[in-house]
Amino acid sequence: MSLNKSNRRIRLKSRPDGMPDEGTWELNRAAIRSPDANEILVKVSYVSIDPAMRGWISDQESYLPPVAIGETMRALAIGQVLESQHEAYQTGDFVSGMFGVQEYATLQPDASVAVIDPQLAALTTQLGVLGMPGMTAYFGLLDVGQPKQGETLLVSGAAGAVGALVGQIGRLQGCRVVGVAGGREKCEFLTDVLGFDDAIDYKAEKDLGAALGRACPEGIDIFFDNVGGDLLEATLFHLSHRARVVICGAISQYNCADSVSAQINYIPILYRSARLEGFVVLDYMPRYGEAVEALSGWLSEDLICPHEDVREGIEKFPQTLNALFSGKNFGKLILKLDTAE
Ligand SMILES: NC(=O)c1ccc[n+]([C@@H]2O[C@H](COP(=O)([O-])OP(=O)(O)OC[C@H]3O[C@@H](n4cnc5c(N)ncnc54)[C@H](OP(=O)(O)O)[C@@H]3O)[C@@H](O)[C@H]2O)c1
């Protein structure tokens, strides 16, 4: 590799007020830095585009510090080691980690940088089903949601990276699975391809409460929520006794300029003896191996279906990220970087 080539990277130019726009980002070029002692140089191939990125560029307390103005945008990614000054990594290794939205990353690996086996699954699948969304679906549903045979599981954001997997894992646990997604095409995909029992197109429904009542006549035992807001509130009125509401995400609220807009009437949680519990997938990092083993087993038996939406080119990062907030992605959203020599 010639180090004469420059590294294109996306930097945070200003904090958005609402939806990120052209003023939020800067495409910048810098020299590629050779690794020092204990560092590696990674050529980044695929960047994971995640709703969490919106939180990372807010100046608000979260589970990770905000990305600073002028800093390369934080991102999970997969790439290949071009040069290593670290004994645990060899040139040619495929690695996943927080490499950022950039074509080349020179860094001292932390615990999140893992050598991956390219034979296990496609690299994109290792960012999806076997990556962070897979870990989120697996632990969020099985550990927090605790599904039981015959229960009704409702999933919002159901055609997305996490939601589609939650529904499929729920089916494997013997649940009756209902998905909520935007648009007919996504809903038909859930029932006809992924085997969900029913799907609600929230964009076409005038009365969400009535739609929930029709789709979940016995009540909702587990609500795996990726969306928050009005849907969360409507769902609370259809909970079964001792229901579990898993707060995985609240994407409907991430671009609210000031604070979350929904005033949730939480009283049904009381009279249904229900539980509402949030979680952050990073807490499960010591147990990721367990999830990768189960998920790769289900993949190899065709019991779950990976669904990825791969876009190309680092310059497309701004519109690719925004696709998440308008439902223009269909499956795990990934940006392929064109770093051909
Ligand atoms: N707790 C954790 O550790 C953790 C880890 C990873 C992800 N998450 C959360 O999991 C959720 C899903 O993430 P993902 O990566 O799988 O994204 P995704 O579902 O693949 O993509 C986001 C989807 O959200 C839906 N959406 C966007 N705005 C919406 C709105 N206003 N109302 C309803 N739906 C809306 C869109 O689907 P439609 O077309 O159906 O509207 C869009 O396709 C996010 O909330 C994310 O923050 C949490």
The ligand as a Tripos MOL2 file, in Angstrom:
@<TRIPOS>MOLECULE
LIG
   48    52     1     0     0
SMALL
NO_CHARGES

@<TRIPOS>ATOM
      1 N1        -30.0870   -0.4450   23.3630 N.am      1 LIG1
      2 C1        -29.0400   -0.6860   22.5920 C.2       1 LIG1
      3 O1        -27.9530   -1.0360   23.0480 O.2       1 LIG1
      4 C2        -29.1990   -0.5260   21.1100 C.ar      1 LIG1
      5 C3        -28.2390   -1.0480   20.2230 C.ar      1 LIG1
      6 C4        -28.4790   -0.9140   18.8530 C.ar      1 LIG1
      7 C5        -29.6050   -0.2650   18.3920 C.ar      1 LIG1
      8 N2        -30.4810    0.2630   19.3020 N.ar      1 LIG1
      9 C6        -31.6900    0.9350   18.8450 C.3       1 LIG1
     10 O2        -32.4440    0.0210   18.0970 O.3       1 LIG1
     11 C7        -33.2710    0.7280   17.1880 C.3       1 LIG1
     12 C8        -33.1500    0.1180   15.8110 C.3       1 LIG1
     13 O3        -31.8230    0.2900   15.3310 O.3       1 LIG1
     14 P1        -31.3880   -0.3530   13.9330 P.3       1 LIG1
     15 O4        -29.9280   -0.1830   13.8200 O.co2     1 LIG1
     16 O5        -31.9860   -1.6950   13.8250 O.co2     1 LIG1
     17 O6        -32.0880    0.6440   12.8950 O.3       1 LIG1
     18 P2        -33.1340    0.2080   11.7640 P.3       1 LIG1
     19 O7        -34.3480   -0.3080   12.4610 O.co2     1 LIG1
     20 O8        -32.4510   -0.6550   10.7670 O.co2     1 LIG1
     21 O9        -33.4510    1.5930   11.0600 O.3       1 LIG1
     22 C9        -34.2260    2.5490   11.6900 C.3       1 LIG1
     23 C10       -35.7190    2.3730   11.3540 C.3       1 LIG1
     24 O10       -36.4700    3.0990   12.2980 O.3       1 LIG1
     25 C11       -37.7290    3.4200   11.7500 C.3       1 LIG1
     26 N3        -38.0750    4.8090   12.0940 N.ar      1 LIG1
     27 C12       -37.3590    5.9280   11.8390 C.ar      1 LIG1
     28 N4        -38.0170    7.0160   12.3020 N.ar      1 LIG1
     29 C13       -39.1780    6.5570   12.8390 C.ar      1 LIG1
     30 C14       -40.2830    7.1810   13.4720 C.ar      1 LIG1
     31 N5        -40.3410    8.5090   13.6490 N.pl3     1 LIG1
     32 N6        -41.3110    6.4030   13.9030 N.ar      1 LIG1
     33 C15       -41.2650    5.0540   13.7320 C.ar      1 LIG1
     34 N7        -40.2540    4.4100   13.1390 N.ar      1 LIG1
     35 C16       -39.2190    5.1500   12.7040 C.ar      1 LIG1
     36 C17       -37.6060    3.2680   10.2300 C.3       1 LIG1
     37 O11       -38.3600    2.1280    9.8620 O.3       1 LIG1
     38 P3        -39.8800    2.2760    9.2760 P.3       1 LIG1
     39 O12       -39.7190    2.3630    7.7960 O.co2     1 LIG1
     40 O13       -40.5130    1.0410    9.7630 O.co2     1 LIG1
     41 O14       -40.4340    3.5440    9.8570 O.co2     1 LIG1
     42 C18       -36.1200    2.9850   10.0090 C.3       1 LIG1
     43 O15       -35.8910    2.1110    8.9470 O.3       1 LIG1
     44 C19       -32.8350    2.1910   17.2710 C.3       1 LIG1
     45 O16       -33.7430    2.8810   18.0970 O.3       1 LIG1
     46 C20       -31.4810    2.1070   17.9150 C.3       1 LIG1
     47 O17       -31.1440    3.2870   18.5980 O.3       1 LIG1
     48 C21       -30.2960    0.1430   20.6410 C.ar      1 LIG1
@<TRIPOS>BOND
     1     1     2 1
     2     2     3 2
     3     2     4 1
     4     4     5 ar
     5     4    48 ar
     6     5     6 ar
     7     6     7 ar
     8     7     8 ar
     9     8     9 1
    10     8    48 ar
    11     9    10 1
    12     9    46 1
    13    10    11 1
    14    11    12 1
    15    11    44 1
    16    12    13 1
    17    13    14 1
    18    14    15 2
    19    14    16 1
    20    14    17 1
    21    17    18 1
    22    18    19 2
    23    18    20 1
    24    18    21 1
    25    21    22 1
    26    22    23 1
    27    23    24 1
    28    23    42 1
    29    24    25 1
    30    25    26 1
    31    25    36 1
    32    26    27 ar
    33    26    35 ar
    34    27    28 ar
    35    28    29 ar
    36    29    30 ar
    37    29    35 ar
    38    30    31 1
    39    30    32 ar
    40    32    33 ar
    41    33    34 ar
    42    34    35 ar
    43    36    37 1
    44    36    42 1
    45    37    38 1
    46    38    39 2
    47    38    40 1
    48    38    41 1
    49    42    43 1
    50    44    45 1
    51    44    46 1
    52    46    47 1
@<TRIPOS>SUBSTRUCTURE
     1 LIG1         1 GROUP 0 **** ****
